[in-house]
């Protein structure tokens, strides 16, 4: 039985600075039983930093990818750089976070879709799983993934309904739940947490964002994924140890770590 947690989505590159080291973050993680974390990539400028952090500790892993709001910066040269990074670094374990975001700006949807498809195809060439950012774009994300035969898919920070979750799971895709599930009024997310098949569930923080109760309003940390696990344990009325074991096993299987 796995007795440690994995944060499958932590922007650790945003948390490491002159005052906070990776070792500080790891010490906090260990105090709450969190052993491993995976850092997504979101923009061109930070791909190397993500790879560098992943290489600096055996329990930290990274992804390559471009966030949908950055779609206009995508170039063939950048794609080649990401592909080379992934090919030459065993600590790069996924392509993400990639996808569609219609919340902030819907003026360049076609560019977002085009870049999403290009990165799906890159992931397939690299034989890496895909971590999807889907914000208010459920149908388009689903359709693009299905049309492009994407098989190894994880919906990061899942925000859809329980019905949409079930459609994703039918495809064999995974669901990641984060700190929002601890919010008092997050009825839809609690429903998803209650109904998602446990063999398709992983946990995340999306730190420094979406901090769970009891630290809501403060910067999120990878260590706080434990509070996500505790909330799901309460919602499902199953032992915390079971949630830890299953979600950790799922994460290690999905990312090959």
N, C-alpha and C positions, 0 to 999 in steps of 0.2 A: 504493500500500500504506500502511495506517495504521501509524504507528510510535509510537503512544502508547496508554496503557491508560486504561480508564474504570472507576471504582469505582461500580457501579450501586446500592449500598446502604451509605451511611455516615452514622451519626448524628453529623454534624459539630456539630450544635447542642449535643450533650452534651460536646463536646471544647473548644469555644470558651469561655474564661473570662477572669478578670482577668490570668492569666499566659500564656495561649496565644491568639493571634489567628488569624483566618482566614488571614491572610497567612503566618503561621508554618506552618500546615497545608499551604498551597499550595506553599510552598518545599520542604517535605519531599516532597510528591508529585512535584514537578518533578525532584528529584534521582533518583528511581527510575522516571522516565518515565511518570508518571501525570498526565494532563492534566485530566480532568473527573471530577466526582463528583456523585451525586444523593442528596439528603437525604430520607429518609422522614419522615412525621409519625406520631406514635403517640398523642398525647393532646390534649385540648382546649387546654390552656394553652400549648402550644409551636407551634401552627400559624403564628402570626404571626412567630415567631423563624425558623422554617424559611424562610418566604417572604422575610423580610428578608435572611437569609444568601444565598439564591439570587439576590436582586437586587443583591448587593454585588460579584459577580464574574461575568464572562461565562462562565466554565467551571464554575460551580456551579448546580445545578438542584434543584428541590424537588418534593415531593408533598404532597397533602392526604389525610387519612385518620385513622381511629381504630383502634388496636390492639385485638384481640379481648378482652383482659383488661379493657379500659376500656368494654366494651359498655354497662354500666349507666349510664354518664354521657352516653350519646347522646341528643340531643334534636332536634326539628325545627329549632329555632333554630340549633343547631350545624351541622346539615346545610346550611342556607341560607348560613351564614357560609363554610363550606368551598366551596360552589358559587360564591359571589361571589368568593372569593379566586382560585379557578382561572380563572374567566371573565375577571377583570381583570388577570391576571398571566401573561404568556407564559412565565415561568420555572417555572411549575408544570406539570410534564410527565406526571404520573400520579396515580392515586388509590391510596394505599398508606401504610403497610402495613396491609392489611385481611385478615380471614380468620377462622380458628378455631384455638384453642389449648386442647387437652384435657390438657395436661401438669400445669399448676398447680392448676386448679380446674374441675371438671366440673359444678358445681352450678348454672350458669346457661347451659347449652348453648343453650337455646332463644333466649335474648337474643342470644347471639353469632351464631347463624344469622340472626336477624332483622336485626341491624345489618349483617352481611356482605351480605345481599341488598340492603338499602337502599343501601349504598355501591356495589355493582355497578351498580345502576340509575342512581345519580348519575354514575358514570364513563361510562356509556353516553349519558346526556344531554349530558355534557361532551365526548364523543368523545375520551376519554383512556384510555390503557391501565391495566390493573389489576396491582398488585404484591401478591402473596398471601403472608400468613404462615400456614403450615400446620404445626402441631406436634401429632403423634399424632392427626391428624384427616384423614388422606388421603382416605378414601372420601367423607366428608361434604363436604369442600372440592371434590373433583372433581364430585360429584353436583350441588351447588349451582351451581357455575360452568356446568356443562353445561345444567342445567334453565333457567338464566337467560340462555342464549345468549351467554355471555361469550366473546369471540373474541381480544382482545388481552390475553393473560394471561402473567405471569411469576411462577414459583414462586421466591420469595426464599429463600435459605439452604436449598436443597432437601435434604430429609432422608429421602425415600422410597427404595425399592429401584430397581434398574435396570428391573425389570418395570413398576413404577408410572411411572417416568420415560417409558418407551416409550408408555404409554397417554396421558400428558399431551402428548407430542410428536405423537401421532396427531391430537390436537385442534388442532394448530398452535400450542400454547403453548410458552413459553420456559422454560429451566432456568437458575437462577443457582447457581453453586458458589462457596463461600468457603473460609476458612482451615481448616475441618475436614478438607478433602482432604489437607492436609499432615501430619495426625496419623498416627503409625505404625500404629495399630490401626484406622484408619477404613476397613476393608475394603469395606464397602458403598458408601461415598462414592467410593472409588477405582474401583469397578466402574462407578458412574454416570459418572464422568469419562471412563472408557475407552470407554463405549458411547454416550453422548449424541451425536446428530448435531451436528456443529460449527456448522451454520447455526442451531441453536436454543440455543446456549450463550452466557451472559454471565458476567462475573466480579464478585465483590463482596467486601467485608470484613466488613460488619455491625459496623464499629468503633463503640464501643470494645470490642466483644465478640469472642469466637472468634478470638483472635489466632493467626496461622499460625506454624509453625516457620520461622525460628529464634527467634522472640520470644514463643513460647507462655508464658503466665503473666504477661505484661505487657499494659498497655492496647493495644488494636489501633489502627491508624492507616490512613487511606485509602491512604497510600503503599505499605502492605504488600500491596496487591492484586497487586503484581508477584510475590510469592512464591507466590501461588495460580496465576498464569500459568505460572511456572517448574515447579511440581509437575505440572500438567496436561500440559505439554510433555514431561516425563519419562515420565509414565504412558502417553501416547499415542505416544511416540517420534516426535514431529514437531518441527520447529524452533520455538523460542520465538517467532520473528518471525511465524510463521503463526498461532499462538494469539493473539498480540496483534492482528494484522490482523483476523482473523475475529471475535473477541469484541468488539472495538471497533466494527467495522462493524455487528454485530448490535445492540449497545446503541444506537448512533445511529439505526438503523432503528426499533427498538422504541419508543424514547422520542421520536423525531422531533427529535433534537438534532444 
